[in-house]
């Protein structure tokens, strides 16, 4: 099972350091979350910057809130990042459930799933080189990035078999077991060969207590609920146990999402997984 890093958002200026350390270490992927009404770096711009600062590690949105964006521009941005990074970009997609994000973007919260399905049909046509429509031609580059879906409901997970390459799960391990099974069922129901790629996210802060405290503060500020932070993995023994459990569920990759911006986290985690 591969191990990736979820990048912290509290100090964007430190992300180049994180990326270079991860690229020199044992990590497979750098993931970055997405919000609109929040003080986080925009993920496509940020990952493009990190792609230029790294050689081999993959770049991944976890997850990009696609309904907040225009589909033709999103298709062009994602394809460009895949092309210029040497096909190291994975587009993780979700719908987003925060009312303020959709209010700022001028989108309808209740239609976000329908909007995403419409977007997916269009971006896949554009990635294959087809014209936009009767009044506009192809929108290059004709490059399709790897696509993973995140979500919590069966209808959301079913997009894996319809449109994607795999599923990105967050939350408790028992939830991941359920959604991994739904992703496999969707894959089979849509007649896809092989197996979907399955990725699990673990919120992690390893090191001195002040690092874990800082991570809990940042996570609580982001989610607005301290219960999420209370479930954070903070000890090596717990991390090893959860990684072993995740691997037993059939995960191809675990992404350790680090909420503390301290770059020492990269070295701590590298030592644990090496």
C-alpha positions in Angstrom: 0.0 0.0 0.0 1.4 3.4 -1.0 1.5 6.3 1.5 0.7 9.9 0.5 0.6 13.2 2.4 -2.3 15.6 2.7 -0.9 19.1 2.8 -1.7 21.5 5.6 -3.4 24.8 4.7 -2.5 27.0 7.7 0.7 28.2 6.2 0.7 28.1 2.4 4.3 29.5 2.2 5.6 26.3 3.8 4.1 24.1 1.1 7.1 24.2 -1.2 9.2 22.9 1.7 6.7 20.1 2.4 6.6 19.2 -1.3 10.4 19.0 -1.7 10.8 16.9 1.5 8.0 14.5 0.4 9.5 14.2 -3.0 12.8 13.2 -1.5 11.1 10.7 0.8 9.0 7.6 0.6 5.7 9.3 -0.2 3.6 8.7 -3.3 1.2 11.6 -3.4 0.6 15.2 -2.2 -3.1 15.9 -1.6 -4.7 19.3 -1.1 -8.3 20.1 0.0 -10.6 22.7 -1.6 -12.9 25.4 -0.2 -14.0 28.8 -1.5 -15.1 30.7 1.5 -12.0 29.9 3.6 -8.4 31.1 3.9 -6.9 28.1 2.1 -4.7 28.2 -1.1 -6.6 27.4 -4.3 -5.7 23.8 -5.0 -5.1 23.8 -8.8 -2.9 26.9 -8.7 -1.0 25.5 -5.7 -0.5 22.0 -7.1 0.7 23.5 -10.4 3.4 25.4 -8.4 4.3 22.2 -6.4 4.5 20.2 -9.7 7.3 22.5 -10.8 9.2 22.0 -7.5 9.1 18.2 -7.5 10.2 15.4 -9.8 8.2 12.2 -9.0 5.5 12.6 -6.3 1.9 12.8 -7.6 -0.3 15.8 -7.0 -4.0 15.3 -6.0 -7.0 17.3 -5.1 -8.8 16.0 -2.1 -11.4 16.9 -3.2 -11.9 19.7 -5.7 -15.5 21.1 -5.5 -16.3 20.9 -9.1 -19.8 22.5 -9.1 -18.2 25.8 -7.9 -16.3 26.0 -11.2 -17.2 26.3 -14.9 -16.7 22.9 -16.6 -14.8 24.0 -19.7 -12.2 26.0 -17.7 -12.0 23.1 -15.2 -11.4 20.6 -18.0 -8.6 22.9 -19.5 -6.9 23.5 -16.1 -6.9 19.8 -15.1 -5.7 18.6 -18.5 -3.0 21.3 -18.5 -1.8 20.3 -15.0 -1.7 16.6 -16.0 0.2 17.4 -19.2 2.8 19.8 -17.7 3.4 17.6 -14.6 4.3 14.6 -16.7 0.9 12.9 -16.0 1.4 13.2 -12.2 -1.9 14.8 -11.5 -5.0 13.1 -10.0 -8.3 15.0 -10.0 -10.2 14.1 -6.9 -13.7 15.5 -7.2 -16.6 16.1 -4.9 -19.7 18.4 -4.7 -19.2 20.3 -1.5 -21.8 20.7 1.2 -21.0 24.2 2.6 -23.8 26.7 1.9 -21.4 29.7 1.9 -19.2 28.2 -0.8 -22.1 27.8 -3.1 -23.5 31.2 -2.3 -20.2 32.8 -3.2 -19.9 30.8 -6.4 -23.6 31.6 -7.4 -24.4 27.9 -7.6 -27.5 26.1 -6.1 -26.6 23.9 -3.2 -29.6 21.6 -3.8 -28.6 21.0 -7.5 -24.9 20.3 -6.9 -25.1 16.6 -7.7 -27.0 17.2 -10.9 -24.5 20.0 -11.9 -21.6 17.6 -11.3 -23.1 14.9 -13.5 -23.6 17.5 -16.3 -20.0 18.7 -15.8 -18.6 15.2 -16.0 -20.3 14.4 -19.3 -18.8 17.6 -20.8 -15.3 17.4 -19.4 -14.9 13.8 -20.5 -15.9 14.8 -24.0 -13.4 17.7 -24.0 -10.6 15.5 -22.6 -11.2 13.1 -25.5 -10.7 16.0 -28.0 -14.4 16.4 -29.0 -15.8 19.8 -29.7 -17.5 21.7 -26.9 -20.7 22.0 -29.0 -22.2 23.6 -32.1 -20.9 27.0 -31.4 -17.4 26.1 -30.1 -14.8 23.6 -31.1 -12.4 21.4 -29.1 -10.8 22.8 -25.9 -7.3 21.4 -25.5 -5.2 19.9 -24.3 -6.9 16.6 -25.1 -5.4 14.9 -22.0 -7.4 13.0 -19.4 -6.1 13.1 -15.8 -6.8 10.2 -13.4 -10.2 10.9 -11.7 -11.2 9.9 -8.2 -14.5 10.6 -6.4 -15.1 11.5 -2.8 -18.5 11.4 -1.2 -20.7 10.0 1.6 -23.8 8.8 -0.2 -24.4 5.8 -2.5 -25.3 8.0 -5.4 -22.1 9.9 -5.0 -20.0 6.8 -4.8 -21.7 5.4 -7.9 -19.9 8.0 -10.0 -16.8 5.9 -9.5 -18.1 3.2 -11.9 -19.8 5.7 -14.3 -17.0 8.3 -14.7 -13.9 7.6 -12.6 -10.8 5.6 -11.9 -11.4 5.1 -8.2 -12.7 6.4 -4.8 -11.2 8.5 -2.1 -12.7 7.8 1.3 -12.4 10.0 4.5 -13.9 9.4 7.9 -13.8 6.4 10.4 -12.4 3.1 9.1 -15.8 1.4 9.4 -17.2 4.0 7.0 -14.3 3.4 4.6 -15.2 -0.3 4.6 -18.7 0.5 3.6 -17.9 3.0 0.9 -15.1 0.8 -0.5 -17.7 -1.9 -0.9 -20.0 0.5 -2.7 -17.3 1.7 -5.0 -16.5 -1.9 -6.0 -20.2 -2.6 -6.6 -20.5 0.5 -8.8 -17.4 -0.6 -10.8 -19.0 -4.0 -11.4 -22.5 -2.6 -12.1 -21.1 -0.4 -14.9 -19.1 -3.3 -16.4 -15.7 -1.8 -15.8 -12.7 -4.3 -16.1 -10.4 -4.8 -13.2 -10.8 -3.0 -9.9 -11.2 0.7 -8.9 -8.3 2.4 -7.2 -9.2 2.8 -3.5 -7.6 5.6 -1.4 -8.3 6.2 2.3 -7.5 9.5 4.2 -6.3 9.5 7.8 -6.1 12.7 9.7 -2.7 12.6 11.4 -0.4 14.6 13.7 2.7 12.8 15.0 5.2 14.4 17.3 5.3 16.7 20.4 2.0 17.6 22.0 2.1 21.2 20.8 2.1 19.8 17.2 -1.0 17.7 17.9 -2.6 20.6 19.7 -2.0 22.9 16.7 -3.4 20.3 14.4 -6.5 19.9 16.5 -7.0 23.7 16.5 -6.7 23.9 12.7 -9.0 21.0 12.1 -11.6 22.3 14.5 -11.5 25.7 12.8 -11.9 24.1 9.4 -14.8 21.7 10.2 -16.4 23.8 13.0 -16.6 20.6 15.1 -14.1 19.5 17.6 -15.3 15.8 17.4 -13.4 15.6 14.0 -10.2 16.7 15.7 -10.7 14.3 18.6 -10.5 11.4 16.2 -7.1 12.5 14.8 -4.3 9.9 14.9 -1.5 11.2 17.2 0.6 8.2 18.2 2.8 5.9 16.1 1.1 2.8 17.4 -2.3 4.0 16.4 -1.1 5.1 13.0 0.5 1.7 12.3 -2.7 -0.1 13.4 -4.9 2.1 11.3 -2.7 1.7 8.2 -2.7 -2.1 8.7 -6.5 -2.0 8.9 -6.8 0.2 5.9 -4.6 -2.2 3.9 -6.7 -5.2 5.0 -9.7 -3.3 3.5 -8.0 -3.4 0.1 -6.8 0.2 0.0 -4.2 0.9 -2.7 -3.0 4.1 -0.9 -3.4 5.9 2.4 -3.1 9.6 2.5 -2.0 11.0 5.9 -3.6 14.4 6.1 -1.5 16.7 8.2 -3.2 19.7 9.8 -0.1 21.0 11.6 2.0 23.2 9.2 5.2 22.1 10.9 7.4 20.6 8.1 9.0 18.3 10.7 5.8 16.2 10.3 7.2 15.0 6.9 10.3 13.5 8.5 8.4 12.1 11.5 6.0 10.3 9.2 8.7 9.2 6.8 10.6 7.5 9.6 7.4 5.7 10.7 6.5 4.3 7.3 10.1 3.5 6.0 
